Amino acid sequence: MRRAWVWAAMVGVGLAWQPGWAAVEPAAGSIPPGLPAKLMVGLFEETGKTWMKDSGVPWNVRYRYFVKGWANNFGYGQHDGSWGLQYMKECDLQGYLPAIQYYQLNGEPGGGEAQFLVKAQNTATMKSYFEDFKLLMQRAKDFGKPVLILMEADGFALMEHQSQDNPNAYAAVAATGLPELAGLPDTVAGWGLAFLQLRKAVGASNALLGLHISAWASGKDIAHFSLTEPLEPEVAKVHTFLKPLGLAPNATGATWDVLVADPLDRDAAFYERTSAQDRWWDPSDTAPITSKSFNRYAEWLRLWNVASQKRWVLWQIPLGNSNHLNVDNTGDAPRAGYQDNRAEYFFGSGDTAHLEKFASSGVIALLFGRGEGRQSSYTNDFYPDGQLFMKSRAGAFLRAGGLPLPSDDPETGPPPTDTAPFHFEDGLQNWVMWGEMLKGVSSSTEQAWAGTHALAAQLVSTGTGGLVKVSVSNVSVPAGKTLSFRVWFPPNSRVSGLQPFVIQGPGGKWKYTGAWVSTGPMTAGSWNTLTLQVPANAVSPFAELGLEIFTNGAWSGTVYIDSVSW
């Protein structure tokens, strides 16, 4: 039953791509300079291979691992990083943005993943390690065009676990003697800052650095096992640990450019058959956030996007589909490899709805590749129609023009018009206020997420604070839809929490649904996107739809709400 959805989705579907029902909701943070305002799709490909070029598909990104030994071509060249530069040039000549999974510390002497922090505390090891990364930055500067550097898969989570959540635990940074690192602390936090500092010292501003966020970094695997855990506290815990490692403003004057994650490192059926582990995700659009689902993962991405104001690169996405044979892929025989549903989720339906969902959560790139040799490959992923799945489906998507991504680049500004159901361009649109601390609401031009106006809620919070709300009545929203609210609150406010909510009418037995979010991970003085999933069995029109605003002390100021949509 798990895989029956694929056939229902694909029967009668050709390869002409159609847009989904909802437009991409602009995510938080800017798309890094040098990257297109379109969702990028790429593949893993080794140096010297040409399958991507020969496929005739206009892929956007080509990636591979750089492991210990890359700096001297694994003993076959000078220790000058020229092998790495050659890979960047090779990608560029074929028309692709080069991307590198920099996975070196695991190959340094002294053990494996369990010794990650121990190796980072070894002065001689880290001196050699940082010298190699400096070489990479020098060769990236020589390349002179954008290159994505995805840093140390799972390494930051290993640091968090092995340091017991302490960014001030010892790591050899300034102690290595590298002059570029002399001003950084000898701590785990300094280890994270070292990459930013070496890029700055070399002047490789074209190198875009990606910070890897593991879904299990908090100690609870929110993607596959800890499904009843609320996502916000797990995001907040890891975010707090990573802020001094370069996610927050710091002494280097720079922060990480993107966040990086891998949805799964093997095909789901491989885990099912070899380890008796269920790592399948429910692809249903109505799957609850507390289920093992694409919806839960997308919400985790969105919370991180809001908290960090960074976009996402998803890489090493499994290539299995429902037509694979669930056998070891030992030579790329047709359909050899294990089944998965991630490629089909994104490209199996012929429209962009699922791509839009993940783009709205901050994703700017989907990079597919097998994380181990026995898994399915894009060279053998034949579908029942006889065509290679990724080549035909993703190829059709890219040839049709791909998916444009709205950008909040300050140079271009927000979208020029606001087409959301509640845009407040012409007034209050029947929104009203409640709560004695709320002194007035108006349509204001002081702030606007899109268009020129937003709803301004003036608060005068006294004593220990409390609750106010702004809302509208008699609104019809389809069941299962996701409501989006854009909210702006000023720095140093006493706004402690926000909660989008709906209250059903008599047909829905006056059921209340809300999603409280702390303002702690949000960015004051900037627009933050909040969402609320309407229950799948909700009955509209709703008696009330709105936003609750919580304060925790005496304060006067204005909160702005804009572009309420679904």
Secondary structure, 3 states (H helix, E strand, C coil): CCCHHHHHHHCCCCCCCECCCCCCCCCCCCCCCCCCCECEEEEECCCCCCHHHHHCCCCCEEEEEEECCHHHHHHCCCCCCHHHHHHHHHHHHCCCEEEEEEECHHHCCCCCHHHHHHHHCCHHHHHHHHHHHHHHHHHHHHHCCCEEEEECCCHHHHHHHHCCCCCCCECCCHHHCCHHHCCCCCEHHHHHHHHHHHHHHHCCCCEEEEEECCCCCCCCCCCCCCCCCCHHHHHHHHHHHHHHHCCCCCCCCCCCCEEEECCCCCCHHHHHHHHCCCCCCECCCCCCCCCCEHHHHHHHHHHHHHHHCCEEEEEEECCCCCCCCCECCCCCCCCCECCCCHHHHHHCCCECHHHHHHHHCCEEEEEECCCCCCCCCCCCCECCCCCEHHHHHHHHHHHCCCCECCCCCCCCCCCCCCCCCECCCCCCCCCEEECCCEEEEEEECCCCCCCCCEEEEEEEECCCCEEEEEEECCECCCCCCEEEEEEECCCCCCEEEEEEEEEECHHHCCCEEECCEECCCCCCCCEEEEEEECCCCCCCCEEEEEEEEEECCCEEEEEEEEEEEC
